[in-house]
């Protein structure tokens, strides 16, 4: 059932920005770091490529301004499906960040990036394949929580807490 083994976002120097490994693939940080170093060495030499095989995995990647977005799957997975998921995530970020995903914008809006990733992939399973749907779900969440608690009046803070409690009880 698991389709995606890992999602990795790294900068053009090979430094990890975000990495999520699913289904206990490469469970130790040491294994992950070694894989990411090897991955970066390959991707850096082939910036125009999109799909490669590495250490018994299919890797799809996309260079976006000053970052590399990577999805890792098993050899049995369809590489076109993996590439499509990566494209959907990239397009969702382009919508949400109002421009091509670049390191500075993603670092400033890390919460949005993580939400977009979680709306796209959950524990290695593809949840959504439409970038507009992903973006609309996230913008709705962000709009609901526009003001930080420190800037809300006491009444607004109590109402927000009441709403969140009601949501958690009904779930």
Helices and strands as residue ranges (DSSP letters): E 6-11, E 16-21, H 29-45, E 51-54, E 57-64, E 67-74, H 79-97, H 103-108, H 110-120, E 121-122, E 125-126, H 131-144, G 149-151, H 154-170
